[in-house]
Amino acid sequence: MDSILPVTLTLLAANAKQLAIGAALTSLVWFLEWLRPAGDDPGLKGRWHNLKVFAFLLLGLMLSTPLVNWCAQLIPAISLIERIVPNWQDKGLLGAVAATLIYALVWDFFQYWTHRLEHRFAVLWLFHRAHHSDTQINASTSLRQSLGGALLGFWFAHIPTAIICGGNLLPYLGALVLFSGWGYFNHANLRIPLGPLTPWLSGPQWHRLHHGRDARHHNSNYAAFFPFLDRLFGTYQQPAKDEWVATGIEGDTSPRGAFTQAFLPWVQRPGQQSTTPRLRRLRFSGENRAAAEPEA
């Protein structure tokens, strides 16, 4: 008991720090969203809700620490890259930039397929739909994740990436930008198109299509950082000029409470008929079809 209490207090302090960072970044981007909004703004109420979901998520991850630590033991001491090319990483700024880009590309590859499968199979979609149920997407939407969805990402994206790249490959500043900052940017309610960079970097307009309510935008734009992965695997969709689509889920039946979205995302709202997509075969063609196929 004496050893558990200090660890618990340390984890709670770390979670409080993460929540404070989330609130600060949400507030900072909110000012920019106010200046150049791309759609309806949820105001303080919507952002506060997403921060509450994030707080519950952090609590769930803290309680999952033994499981996460056990999974982390699967990571070998020497990464696959290091085995193939020993001492490959240069020192200094160039090495840090190269490490960040390589880690980001490998992680985004695994994230792409995890994300795509979450949209394809009903049992996985149940853990992911809380993120898509936000009808007024903004920077805080990046925090709106279920515990199950976060653990899926850990197992199927972070663990394989660490096996290939190593746990210490990504520099601290690179990690801060990738996993603490970029999600706020590409979910932001910002009318800022990236122009010729759109096929190469995930921005607010491009990723907004992925959250689009209209079925023609489903099964598209899964990458977190690099849209060329969607081009490679046939799910890329280019936003039209000045296209800023409405977001959310048509016929949404997912729970609305912050606690249930974080811990019980499969619960149906009372009196709602399920629109969960059927389990069906994954298509590998380049044809861009709707991911969700409503129950008959």
C-alpha positions as CSV (number, residue, x, y, z in Angstrom):
1,M,0.0,0.0,0.0
2,D,2.9,2.4,0.9
3,S,4.3,1.9,-2.6
4,I,1.0,2.3,-4.4
5,L,0.1,5.7,-3.0
6,P,3.2,7.6,-4.4
7,V,2.7,6.0,-7.8
8,T,-1.0,6.9,-7.8
9,L,-0.2,10.5,-6.8
10,T,2.5,10.7,-9.5
11,L,0.0,9.5,-12.1
12,L,-2.7,11.9,-10.9
13,A,-0.3,14.8,-11.1
14,A,0.7,13.8,-14.7
15,N,-2.9,13.5,-15.7
16,A,-3.7,16.9,-14.2
17,K,-0.8,18.3,-16.3
18,Q,-2.1,16.7,-19.4
19,L,-5.6,18.1,-18.8
20,A,-4.2,21.5,-18.2
21,I,-2.2,21.4,-21.4
22,G,-5.3,20.2,-23.2
23,A,-7.4,23.1,-21.8
24,A,-4.6,25.6,-22.6
25,L,-4.2,24.5,-26.2
26,T,-8.0,24.3,-26.7
27,S,-8.3,27.9,-25.5
28,L,-5.4,29.1,-27.7
29,V,-6.8,27.5,-30.8
30,W,-10.3,28.7,-29.9
31,F,-9.1,32.3,-30.4
32,L,-7.9,31.5,-33.9
33,E,-11.2,29.6,-34.5
34,W,-13.1,32.7,-33.5
35,L,-11.1,34.8,-36.0
36,R,-11.6,32.4,-39.0
37,P,-14.4,29.8,-38.3
38,A,-15.0,27.1,-40.8
39,G,-18.4,26.2,-39.4
40,D,-20.7,26.5,-36.4
41,D,-18.9,27.0,-33.2
42,P,-19.8,24.9,-30.1
43,G,-18.7,27.6,-27.6
44,L,-17.6,26.9,-24.1
45,K,-20.2,24.2,-23.5
46,G,-19.0,22.0,-26.4
47,R,-15.3,22.4,-25.5
48,W,-16.0,21.8,-21.8
49,H,-17.8,18.6,-22.7
50,N,-14.8,17.3,-24.7
51,L,-12.4,18.2,-21.9
52,K,-14.5,16.2,-19.5
53,V,-14.3,13.2,-21.9
54,F,-10.6,13.7,-21.9
55,A,-10.4,13.8,-18.1
56,F,-12.3,10.4,-17.9
57,L,-10.0,9.0,-20.6
58,L,-6.9,10.0,-18.6
59,L,-8.4,8.4,-15.6
60,G,-9.1,5.2,-17.5
61,L,-5.6,5.1,-18.9
62,M,-4.2,5.5,-15.4
63,L,-6.2,2.5,-14.3
64,S,-5.0,0.6,-17.3
65,T,-1.3,1.2,-16.4
66,P,-0.6,-2.4,-15.5
67,L,-2.0,-3.6,-18.8
68,V,-0.1,-0.9,-20.7
69,N,3.2,-1.7,-18.9
70,W,2.7,-5.4,-19.7
71,C,2.2,-4.7,-23.4
72,A,5.2,-2.4,-23.4
73,Q,7.4,-5.4,-22.4
74,L,6.8,-6.7,-25.9
75,I,9.0,-4.0,-27.2
76,P,12.6,-5.4,-27.8
77,A,15.6,-3.6,-26.3
78,I,17.0,-3.1,-29.8
79,S,14.7,-1.8,-32.5
80,L,14.3,-3.3,-36.0
81,I,15.9,-0.2,-37.6
82,E,18.8,-0.4,-35.2
83,R,19.3,-4.1,-36.0
84,I,19.4,-3.4,-39.8
85,V,21.4,-0.2,-39.7
86,P,23.3,0.0,-36.4
87,N,24.0,3.5,-35.1
88,W,22.1,5.0,-38.1
89,Q,20.8,8.0,-36.3
90,D,22.9,11.2,-36.6
91,K,23.5,13.5,-33.7
92,G,22.2,17.0,-33.6
93,L,19.3,18.7,-35.3
94,L,19.4,16.7,-38.5
95,G,19.2,13.5,-36.6
96,A,16.3,14.7,-34.5
97,V,14.4,15.8,-37.6
98,A,15.1,12.5,-39.4
99,A,14.0,10.5,-36.3
100,T,10.8,12.5,-36.0
101,L,9.8,12.1,-39.6
102,I,10.6,8.4,-39.7
103,Y,8.7,7.8,-36.5
104,A,5.7,9.8,-37.8
105,L,5.6,7.9,-41.1
106,V,5.8,4.5,-39.5
107,W,3.2,5.4,-36.8
108,D,0.9,6.9,-39.3
109,F,1.0,3.8,-41.5
110,F,-0.2,1.6,-38.5
111,Q,-2.6,4.4,-37.4
112,Y,-4.0,4.5,-40.9
113,W,-4.9,0.8,-40.9
114,T,-6.2,0.8,-37.3
115,H,-8.3,3.8,-38.1
116,R,-9.6,2.3,-41.3
117,L,-10.6,-0.9,-39.6
118,E,-12.4,1.1,-36.9
119,H,-14.6,2.5,-39.6
120,R,-15.1,-0.9,-41.3
121,F,-16.1,-3.2,-38.5
122,A,-19.0,-2.6,-36.2
123,V,-17.4,-3.9,-33.1
124,L,-14.5,-1.5,-33.5
125,W,-16.7,1.4,-34.7
126,L,-18.5,1.3,-31.3
127,F,-15.2,2.5,-29.7
128,H,-14.5,5.1,-32.3
129,R,-17.9,6.7,-32.9
130,A,-17.8,9.0,-29.9
131,H,-15.0,10.9,-31.6
132,H,-17.1,11.3,-34.8
133,S,-20.3,12.3,-33.0
134,D,-19.1,15.8,-32.5
135,T,-21.4,17.9,-34.8
136,Q,-19.3,21.0,-34.3
137,I,-15.8,19.8,-34.9
138,N,-13.1,22.0,-33.3
139,A,-9.6,21.6,-31.7
140,S,-11.0,19.9,-28.6
141,T,-12.6,17.2,-30.7
142,S,-9.1,15.6,-30.8
143,L,-9.5,14.9,-27.1
144,R,-12.9,13.2,-27.5
145,Q,-11.8,9.6,-27.5
146,S,-13.1,6.5,-25.7
147,L,-10.8,4.4,-23.5
148,G,-11.3,1.4,-25.8
149,G,-10.4,3.5,-28.8
150,A,-7.2,4.8,-27.1
151,L,-6.1,1.3,-26.1
152,L,-6.7,0.0,-29.7
153,G,-4.5,2.8,-30.9
154,F,-1.8,1.9,-28.3
155,W,-1.8,-1.8,-29.2
156,F,-2.1,-1.6,-33.0
157,A,-0.2,1.7,-33.7
158,H,2.1,2.6,-30.9
159,I,3.4,-0.9,-30.0
160,P,4.3,-1.9,-33.7
161,T,5.9,1.5,-34.2
162,A,8.1,1.2,-31.1
163,I,9.1,-2.3,-32.2
164,I,10.3,-1.0,-35.5
165,C,11.7,2.4,-34.4
166,G,12.5,1.9,-30.8
167,G,11.0,3.6,-27.7
168,N,13.6,6.3,-27.5
169,L,13.8,7.2,-31.2
170,L,11.4,10.1,-31.2
171,P,12.9,13.3,-29.7
172,Y,10.8,15.1,-27.1
173,L,10.0,18.1,-29.2
174,G,9.0,15.9,-32.1
175,A,6.7,14.0,-29.8
176,L,5.2,17.2,-28.4
177,V,4.3,18.4,-31.9
178,L,3.1,15.1,-33.3
179,F,1.0,13.7,-30.4
180,S,0.1,16.8,-28.4
181,G,-0.2,19.4,-31.0
182,W,-1.1,18.2,-34.5
183,G,-4.5,16.8,-33.5
184,Y,-5.6,20.2,-32.3
185,F,-4.6,21.7,-35.6
186,N,-6.2,19.3,-38.1
187,H,-9.4,19.1,-36.0
188,A,-9.6,22.9,-35.6
189,N,-12.7,24.8,-36.8
190,L,-10.4,26.9,-38.9
191,R,-11.0,28.2,-42.4
192,I,-7.3,27.8,-43.4
193,P,-6.8,25.6,-46.5
194,L,-3.3,24.3,-47.1
195,G,-3.4,24.7,-50.8
196,P,-0.7,22.7,-52.6
197,L,0.4,21.2,-49.3
198,T,-3.0,19.5,-48.9
199,P,-1.9,16.1,-50.5
200,W,1.1,16.0,-48.2
201,L,0.0,17.3,-44.8
202,S,-3.2,16.7,-42.9
203,G,-4.9,20.1,-42.3
204,P,-8.3,21.3,-41.0
205,Q,-10.0,21.3,-44.3
206,W,-8.8,17.9,-45.5
207,H,-9.4,16.1,-42.2
208,R,-12.8,17.8,-41.9
209,L,-14.0,15.7,-44.9
210,H,-13.2,12.6,-42.8
211,H,-15.6,13.9,-40.2
212,G,-18.2,14.8,-42.8
213,R,-21.9,13.9,-42.1
214,D,-22.6,13.2,-45.8
215,A,-22.0,9.6,-46.8
216,R,-20.0,10.6,-49.8
217,H,-17.2,11.6,-47.5
218,H,-17.1,8.3,-45.6
219,N,-14.2,5.9,-46.1
220,S,-11.8,8.7,-46.8
221,N,-8.8,10.6,-45.4
222,Y,-7.8,8.3,-42.6
223,A,-4.2,9.5,-42.2
224,A,-3.3,11.6,-39.2
225,F,-0.2,13.3,-40.7
226,F,0.5,12.2,-44.3
227,P,-2.5,12.2,-46.8
228,F,-0.3,10.4,-49.4
229,L,-1.0,7.2,-47.4
230,D,-4.7,7.6,-48.4
231,R,-3.6,8.1,-52.0
232,L,-1.5,5.0,-51.8
233,F,-4.4,2.9,-50.4
234,G,-7.2,4.4,-52.4
235,T,-9.0,6.4,-49.8
236,Y,-7.9,9.9,-50.6
237,Q,-10.5,12.6,-51.1
238,Q,-9.5,16.2,-52.1
239,P,-11.6,19.0,-50.7
240,A,-13.0,21.3,-53.2
241,K,-12.2,25.0,-53.1
242,D,-14.0,26.6,-50.1
243,E,-15.5,23.3,-49.1
244,W,-16.1,23.1,-45.4
245,V,-18.6,20.3,-44.8
246,A,-21.0,19.7,-41.9
247,T,-19.7,17.1,-39.4
248,G,-21.2,14.4,-37.2
249,I,-22.9,11.1,-37.7
250,E,-26.2,10.8,-39.6
251,G,-28.8,9.2,-37.4
252,D,-26.4,9.2,-34.5
253,T,-27.4,6.8,-31.6
254,S,-24.2,7.0,-29.6
255,P,-24.3,8.1,-25.9
256,R,-24.0,11.8,-25.2
257,G,-22.7,11.8,-21.6
258,A,-18.9,12.4,-21.1
259,F,-18.6,9.3,-18.8
260,T,-20.4,7.0,-21.2
261,Q,-18.5,8.3,-24.2
262,A,-15.2,7.5,-22.5
263,F,-16.1,4.2,-20.8
264,L,-19.3,2.9,-22.3
265,P,-19.3,4.1,-26.0
266,W,-21.3,1.0,-27.2
267,V,-24.4,2.1,-25.1
268,Q,-27.4,3.1,-27.3
269,R,-29.3,6.3,-26.4
270,P,-32.8,5.3,-25.1
271,G,-35.5,5.2,-27.8
272,Q,-32.9,5.3,-30.7
273,Q,-32.8,2.7,-33.5
274,S,-29.3,1.4,-34.1
275,T,-27.4,2.7,-37.2
276,T,-24.3,0.8,-36.4
277,P,-22.6,-0.5,-39.6
278,R,-22.8,-4.2,-40.4
279,L,-19.7,-6.3,-40.3
280,R,-18.5,-6.7,-43.8
281,R,-15.5,-7.6,-45.9
282,L,-12.7,-5.0,-46.2
283,R,-12.3,-3.7,-49.7
284,F,-8.8,-2.9,-51.0
285,S,-9.8,-1.2,-54.2
286,G,-9.4,2.5,-54.8
287,E,-13.2,3.0,-55.0
288,N,-14.3,5.5,-52.4
289,R,-17.5,4.1,-50.8
290,A,-19.4,4.9,-47.7
291,A,-18.0,3.1,-44.7
292,A,-21.2,2.8,-42.8
293,E,-24.0,0.5,-44.1
294,P,-27.1,0.9,-42.0
295,E,-28.9,-2.1,-40.6
296,A,-32.0,-3.1,-42.5
